[in-house]
Amino acid sequence: MKAAESRETRHNRAAPYWAAALVILVVVGVSTTFLDFGAFWRGYVLDMTGPAWSYILVRRLSQAYADNAWTRFFTPCRTLALFVLFAWGIELAQYFQLYDSTYDPWDFLAYVSLLIPTFLLDIRTR
């Protein structure tokens, strides 16, 4: 019978794919500032890609496995919860006009549209 694969081995095997996803998300997200493909592109794509690439960075998914205080604190569920609270907090601050910006209720969905699949992939590869 084959021995169970270690968490470190699984993480390190998936890290190059997470790195590729990170690069793609950053390039697509940042390109919204200099390419114009319409209202959806300008209004939602960065809101979709930003939380997902940030999740990959904070969880250190694109790097070699490490077991330290950072990685023990930023578990998948805790990271997801913090990111959703932060993103939705920003949108609520816009709703209450705490700073000069435009409130858009569709942003709530945009923030989690790639964040939740990223979280689920993280759980699956963990």
Secondary structure, 3 states (H helix, E strand, C coil): CCCCCCHHHHHHHHHHHHHHHHHHHHHHHHHCCCCCCCHHHHHHHHHHHHHHHHHHHHCCCCCCCCCCHHHHHCCHHHHHHHHHHHHHHHHHHHHCCCCCCCCCCHHHHHHHHHHHHHHHHHHHHC
